[in-house]
Amino acid sequence: MFEHLQALPADPILNLMVQYRRDNNPHKVDLGVGVYKDEQGHTGIMHAVTAAETHLLATETTKTYIGPAGAEGFNYHISRLLLGNDHSAIKDQRITVAQTPGGCGALRMAAEFTAKCSPDATVWVSDPTWANHIPLLKGAGLNITEYPYYDGETKGIRFDAMCSALETAKAGDLVLLHGCCHNPSGADLSKVQWDAIAELLIRKNLIPFVDIAYQGLGDGLAEDAYGVRLLADKAPEMLIASSCSKNFGLYRERTGSVMVIAPNQQQAAVTASNLFSIIRGHYSMPPAHGAAIVETILGNAELTKSWDDELTLMRTRILQLRHQLANEMVVTGCAQDFSFIPQQKGMFSFLGINKQQVGQLRDEYSIYMVDSSRINIAGLSAQNLSYVAQSLSSVLKG
């Protein structure tokens, strides 16, 4: 049967990783891969994570299975990290939480759950959206439609067009929203816009589906959760997918969660039985280690503070790099305006250059990014920022 297969093109970001590693230029810069990096270009282990792992190594007594729902303690803490300790959905026991293998696992289980509940439903996704959203959702057989989001000219959000498009959605459709730090654009909804979207979704009987993978890397842990908490408070039904890859640095541990909010406690119990059955039929139950780290950190006030302090340093550094890049582009004498960079949130932004210019930066200056010109701000540092700005300015000046 294998002889009928045809080779598929390499994933653009994974292919960039290979090209970057083979490049012998000592000045090479990787702005493509979406991981946080420190000033030395290293993706280190957070201090609280190291402490939690040390504790687990000393106290863990079993490697037995943890069940399709995952660790109860992790689910308890992650739901409160996202929604707050006193959220009505938690108090009213309307929420079902399952630990998943990363944010990808959360998205796929949410998609499979949706396909079981409403196989003809459409999921509306932003244009653009994270590259893996559509494969994960389509893989469950869901219909996908895009709504306008990022404006390449103004470097902001096409909010009126977004709302106009969603007005055409039919009752029961799902709307996938980035909870914060929009990937790939970095352009986030304001509180006023979140309020307007919430009103539209409730009025149209559309189901919010929030992917929140960068909580704490935008404005702060509570600030970044404004939209997801608002929608969870107002919507009778809702899906939430979250990831601990970025804010806990647990990339390879594949730690995430899927949450389903039901109209009432009775329906939540039915929801839970179906969600856990779907999980059982896919990967049976999630890996334990990453979730045990998060549970240990969030269950200990001292470790929580250490983690939050380090996350704050990461967030602050990203914002400083945004300002420095914009300022450095002015210093180079570049006529193009990059003042939008500091106004955006999280790890990513589009530079707003074309594919040919992206290729020129790669081939002539060993600066790597995806063809859309999305860059990982955290890939910049004091050592390479001036080089990147000067190279970019040279390409733009032609």
BELDAWO-V466138 format. One record per residue. N is the residue number from 1. RES is the residue in one letter. SS is DSSP state (h for helix, s for strand, l for the rest). PHI is phi in whole degrees, 0 to 359 (NA if undefined). Layout:
BEGIN
n=N res=RES ss=SS phi=PHI
n=N res=RES ss=SS phi=PHI
END
This chain:
BEGIN
n=1 res=M ss=l phi=NA
n=2 res=F ss=h phi=292
n=3 res=E ss=h phi=294
n=4 res=H ss=h phi=273
n=5 res=L ss=l phi=286
n=6 res=Q ss=l phi=239
n=7 res=A ss=l phi=297
n=8 res=L ss=l phi=259
n=9 res=P ss=l phi=297
n=10 res=A ss=l phi=293
n=11 res=D ss=l phi=302
n=12 res=P ss=h phi=303
n=13 res=I ss=h phi=286
n=14 res=L ss=h phi=295
n=15 res=N ss=h phi=293
n=16 res=L ss=h phi=299
n=17 res=M ss=h phi=301
n=18 res=V ss=h phi=294
n=19 res=Q ss=h phi=299
n=20 res=Y ss=h phi=297
n=21 res=R ss=h phi=295
n=22 res=R ss=h phi=276
n=23 res=D ss=l phi=282
n=24 res=N ss=l phi=266
n=25 res=N ss=l phi=294
n=26 res=P ss=l phi=295
n=27 res=H ss=l phi=262
n=28 res=K ss=l phi=299
n=29 res=V ss=s phi=225
n=30 res=D ss=s phi=259
n=31 res=L ss=l phi=248
n=32 res=G ss=l phi=262
n=33 res=V ss=l phi=289
n=34 res=G ss=l phi=273
n=35 res=V ss=l phi=235
n=36 res=Y ss=l phi=287
n=37 res=K ss=l phi=232
n=38 res=D ss=l phi=273
n=39 res=E ss=l phi=297
n=40 res=Q ss=l phi=268
n=41 res=G ss=l phi=77
n=42 res=H ss=l phi=254
n=43 res=T ss=l phi=265
n=44 res=G ss=l phi=275
n=45 res=I ss=l phi=261
n=46 res=M ss=l phi=296
n=47 res=H ss=h phi=300
n=48 res=A ss=h phi=294
n=49 res=V ss=h phi=294
n=50 res=T ss=h phi=301
n=51 res=A ss=h phi=296
n=52 res=A ss=h phi=295
n=53 res=E ss=h phi=295
n=54 res=T ss=h phi=299
n=55 res=H ss=h phi=297
n=56 res=L ss=h phi=296
n=57 res=L ss=h phi=298
n=58 res=A ss=h phi=278
n=59 res=T ss=h phi=244
n=60 res=E ss=l phi=293
n=61 res=T ss=l phi=241
n=62 res=T ss=l phi=207
n=63 res=K ss=l phi=240
n=64 res=T ss=l phi=290
n=65 res=Y ss=l phi=298
n=66 res=I ss=l phi=248
n=67 res=G ss=l phi=90
n=68 res=P ss=l phi=302
n=69 res=A ss=l phi=284
n=70 res=G ss=l phi=86
n=71 res=A ss=l phi=283
n=72 res=E ss=h phi=298
n=73 res=G ss=h phi=295
n=74 res=F ss=h phi=299
n=75 res=N ss=h phi=299
n=76 res=Y ss=h phi=298
n=77 res=H ss=h phi=287
n=78 res=I ss=h phi=289
n=79 res=S ss=h phi=293
n=80 res=R ss=h phi=281
n=81 res=L ss=h phi=297
n=82 res=L ss=h phi=281
n=83 res=L ss=h phi=257
n=84 res=G ss=l phi=94
n=85 res=N ss=l phi=294
n=86 res=D ss=l phi=248
n=87 res=H ss=l phi=292
n=88 res=S ss=h phi=298
n=89 res=A ss=h phi=297
n=90 res=I ss=h phi=284
n=91 res=K ss=h phi=301
n=92 res=D ss=l phi=275
n=93 res=Q ss=l phi=56
n=94 res=R ss=l phi=263
n=95 res=I ss=s phi=247
n=96 res=T ss=s phi=247
n=97 res=V ss=s phi=236
n=98 res=A ss=s phi=226
n=99 res=Q ss=s phi=289
n=100 res=T ss=s phi=229
n=101 res=P ss=s phi=287
n=102 res=G ss=h phi=76
n=103 res=G ss=h phi=294
n=104 res=C ss=h phi=297
n=105 res=G ss=h phi=298
n=106 res=A ss=h phi=296
n=107 res=L ss=h phi=298
n=108 res=R ss=h phi=291
n=109 res=M ss=h phi=292
n=110 res=A ss=h phi=297
n=111 res=A ss=h phi=293
n=112 res=E ss=h phi=296
n=113 res=F ss=h phi=297
n=114 res=T ss=h phi=298
n=115 res=A ss=h phi=298
n=116 res=K ss=h phi=286
n=117 res=C ss=h phi=286
n=118 res=S ss=l phi=212
n=119 res=P ss=l phi=299
n=120 res=D ss=l phi=265
n=121 res=A ss=l phi=292
n=122 res=T ss=s phi=252
n=123 res=V ss=s phi=255
n=124 res=W ss=s phi=269
n=125 res=V ss=s phi=238
n=126 res=S ss=s phi=288
n=127 res=D ss=s phi=248
n=128 res=P ss=l phi=270
n=129 res=T ss=l phi=221
n=130 res=W ss=l phi=301
n=131 res=A ss=h phi=302
n=132 res=N ss=h phi=269
n=133 res=H ss=h phi=301
n=134 res=I ss=h phi=295
n=135 res=P ss=h phi=301
n=136 res=L ss=h phi=295
n=137 res=L ss=h phi=283
n=138 res=K ss=h phi=295
n=139 res=G ss=l phi=297
n=140 res=A ss=l phi=268
n=141 res=G ss=l phi=88
n=142 res=L ss=l phi=278
n=143 res=N ss=s phi=277
n=144 res=I ss=s phi=239
n=145 res=T ss=s phi=227
n=146 res=E ss=s phi=264
n=147 res=Y ss=s phi=245
n=148 res=P ss=s phi=299
n=149 res=Y ss=l phi=220
n=150 res=Y ss=s phi=269
n=151 res=D ss=s phi=257
n=152 res=G ss=l phi=294
n=153 res=E ss=l phi=278
n=154 res=T ss=l phi=272
n=155 res=K ss=l phi=65
n=156 res=G ss=s phi=236
n=157 res=I ss=s phi=259
n=158 res=R ss=l phi=277
n=159 res=F ss=h phi=292
n=160 res=D ss=h phi=298
n=161 res=A ss=h phi=293
n=162 res=M ss=h phi=300
n=163 res=C ss=h phi=296
n=164 res=S ss=h phi=298
n=165 res=A ss=h phi=294
n=166 res=L ss=h phi=291
n=167 res=E ss=l phi=297
n=168 res=T ss=l phi=270
n=169 res=A ss=l phi=292
n=170 res=K ss=l phi=266
n=171 res=A ss=l phi=307
n=172 res=G ss=l phi=95
n=173 res=D ss=l phi=292
n=174 res=L ss=s phi=254
n=175 res=V ss=s phi=241
n=176 res=L ss=s phi=277
n=177 res=L ss=s phi=239
n=178 res=H ss=s phi=277
n=179 res=G ss=l phi=299
n=180 res=C ss=l phi=192
n=181 res=C ss=l phi=51
n=182 res=H ss=l phi=311
n=183 res=N ss=l phi=250
n=184 res=P ss=l phi=250
n=185 res=S ss=l phi=269
n=186 res=G ss=l phi=77
n=187 res=A ss=l phi=269
n=188 res=D ss=l phi=254
n=189 res=L ss=l phi=294
n=190 res=S ss=l phi=281
n=191 res=K ss=h phi=300
n=192 res=V ss=h phi=298
n=193 res=Q ss=h phi=290
n=194 res=W ss=h phi=301
n=195 res=D ss=h phi=300
n=196 res=A ss=h phi=292
n=197 res=I ss=h phi=295
n=198 res=A ss=h phi=301
n=199 res=E ss=h phi=299
n=200 res=L ss=h phi=296
n=201 res=L ss=h phi=297
n=202 res=I ss=h phi=294
n=203 res=R ss=h phi=297
n=204 res=K ss=h phi=270
n=205 res=N ss=l phi=58
n=206 res=L ss=l phi=261
n=207 res=I ss=s phi=260
n=208 res=P ss=s phi=291
n=209 res=F ss=s phi=226
n=210 res=V ss=s phi=256
n=211 res=D ss=s phi=256
n=212 res=I ss=s phi=236
n=213 res=A ss=l phi=249
n=214 res=Y ss=l phi=227
n=215 res=Q ss=l phi=304
n=216 res=G ss=l phi=99
n=217 res=L ss=l phi=259
n=218 res=G ss=l phi=259
n=219 res=D ss=l phi=244
n=220 res=G ss=l phi=149
n=221 res=L ss=h phi=300
n=222 res=A ss=h phi=286
n=223 res=E ss=h phi=299
n=224 res=D ss=h phi=289
n=225 res=A ss=l phi=264
n=226 res=Y ss=h phi=305
n=227 res=G ss=h phi=295
n=228 res=V ss=h phi=293
n=229 res=R ss=h phi=289
n=230 res=L ss=h phi=299
n=231 res=L ss=h phi=293
n=232 res=A ss=h phi=295
n=233 res=D ss=h phi=281
n=234 res=K ss=h phi=260
n=235 res=A ss=l phi=274
n=236 res=P ss=l phi=290
n=237 res=E ss=l phi=227
n=238 res=M ss=s phi=196
n=239 res=L ss=s phi=241
n=240 res=I ss=s phi=225
n=241 res=A ss=s phi=242
n=242 res=S ss=s phi=228
n=243 res=S ss=s phi=225
n=244 res=C ss=l phi=255
n=245 res=S ss=l phi=295
n=246 res=K ss=l phi=275
n=247 res=N ss=l phi=281
n=248 res=F ss=l phi=252
n=249 res=G ss=l phi=67
n=250 res=L ss=l phi=260
n=251 res=Y ss=h phi=308
n=252 res=R ss=h phi=280
n=253 res=E ss=h phi=277
n=254 res=R ss=l phi=51
n=255 res=T ss=s phi=238
n=256 res=G ss=s phi=207
n=257 res=S ss=s phi=209
n=258 res=V ss=s phi=243
n=259 res=M ss=s phi=234
n=260 res=V ss=s phi=236
n=261 res=I ss=s phi=257
n=262 res=A ss=l phi=254
n=263 res=P ss=l phi=295
n=264 res=N ss=l phi=205
n=265 res=Q ss=h phi=296
n=266 res=Q ss=h phi=295
n=267 res=Q ss=h phi=291
n=268 res=A ss=h phi=297
n=269 res=A ss=h phi=295
n=270 res=V ss=h phi=294
n=271 res=T ss=h phi=303
n=272 res=A ss=h phi=300
n=273 res=S ss=h phi=298
n=274 res=N ss=h phi=287
n=275 res=L ss=h phi=298
n=276 res=F ss=h phi=292
n=277 res=S ss=h phi=294
n=278 res=I ss=h phi=297
n=279 res=I ss=h phi=300
n=280 res=R ss=h phi=303
n=281 res=G ss=l phi=278
n=282 res=H ss=l phi=251
n=283 res=Y ss=l phi=239
n=284 res=S ss=l phi=72
n=285 res=M ss=l phi=198
n=286 res=P ss=l phi=277
n=287 res=P ss=l phi=292
n=288 res=A ss=l phi=263
n=289 res=H ss=h phi=298
n=290 res=G ss=h phi=299
n=291 res=A ss=h phi=294
n=292 res=A ss=h phi=296
n=293 res=I ss=h phi=297
n=294 res=V ss=h phi=298
n=295 res=E ss=h phi=300
n=296 res=T ss=h phi=296
n=297 res=I ss=h phi=293
n=298 res=L ss=h phi=285
n=299 res=G ss=l phi=267
n=300 res=N ss=l phi=229
n=301 res=A ss=h phi=300
n=302 res=E ss=h phi=294
n=303 res=L ss=h phi=291
n=304 res=T ss=h phi=299
n=305 res=K ss=h phi=295
n=306 res=S ss=h phi=300
n=307 res=W ss=h phi=295
n=308 res=D ss=h phi=298
n=309 res=D ss=h phi=298
n=310 res=E ss=h phi=290
n=311 res=L ss=h phi=297
n=312 res=T ss=h phi=298
n=313 res=L ss=h phi=297
n=314 res=M ss=h phi=297
n=315 res=R ss=h phi=298
n=316 res=T ss=h phi=296
n=317 res=R ss=h phi=296
n=318 res=I ss=h phi=299
n=319 res=L ss=h phi=295
n=320 res=Q ss=h phi=297
n=321 res=L ss=h phi=296
n=322 res=R ss=h phi=299
n=323 res=H ss=h phi=296
n=324 res=Q ss=h phi=295
n=325 res=L ss=h phi=295
n=326 res=A ss=h phi=300
n=327 res=N ss=h phi=294
n=328 res=E ss=h phi=293
n=329 res=M ss=h phi=295
n=330 res=V ss=h phi=293
n=331 res=V ss=h phi=299
n=332 res=T ss=l phi=289
n=333 res=G ss=l phi=85
n=334 res=C ss=l phi=292
n=335 res=A ss=l phi=282
n=336 res=Q ss=l phi=287
n=337 res=D ss=l phi=273
n=338 res=F ss=l phi=244
n=339 res=S ss=l phi=291
n=340 res=F ss=l phi=287
n=341 res=I ss=h phi=302
n=342 res=P ss=h phi=290
n=343 res=Q ss=h phi=277
n=344 res=Q ss=l phi=267
n=345 res=K ss=l phi=239
n=346 res=G ss=l phi=83
n=347 res=M ss=l phi=273
n=348 res=F ss=s phi=237
n=349 res=S ss=s phi=205
n=350 res=F ss=s phi=275
n=351 res=L ss=l phi=283
n=352 res=G ss=l phi=81
n=353 res=I ss=l phi=251
n=354 res=N ss=l phi=273
n=355 res=K ss=h phi=299
n=356 res=Q ss=h phi=296
n=357 res=Q ss=h phi=291
n=358 res=V ss=h phi=299
n=359 res=G ss=h phi=296
n=360 res=Q ss=h phi=294
n=361 res=L ss=h phi=297
n=362 res=R ss=h phi=289
n=363 res=D ss=h phi=285
n=364 res=E ss=h phi=261
n=365 res=Y ss=h phi=236
n=366 res=S ss=l phi=58
n=367 res=I ss=s phi=253
n=368 res=Y ss=s phi=255
n=369 res=M ss=l phi=205
n=370 res=V ss=l phi=287
n=371 res=D ss=l phi=299
n=372 res=S ss=l phi=287
n=373 res=S ss=l phi=78
n=374 res=R ss=s phi=291
n=375 res=I ss=s phi=240
n=376 res=N ss=s phi=270
n=377 res=I ss=h phi=303
n=378 res=A ss=h phi=291
n=379 res=G ss=h phi=280
n=380 res=L ss=l phi=277
n=381 res=S ss=l phi=201
n=382 res=A ss=l phi=300
n=383 res=Q ss=l phi=284
n=384 res=N ss=l phi=242
n=385 res=L ss=h phi=296
n=386 res=S ss=h phi=296
n=387 res=Y ss=h phi=298
n=388 res=V ss=h phi=297
n=389 res=A ss=h phi=297
n=390 res=Q ss=h phi=296
n=391 res=S ss=h phi=294
n=392 res=L ss=h phi=297
n=393 res=S ss=h phi=297
n=394 res=S ss=h phi=299
n=395 res=V ss=h phi=294
n=396 res=L ss=h phi=290
n=397 res=K ss=h phi=284
n=398 res=G ss=l phi=75
END
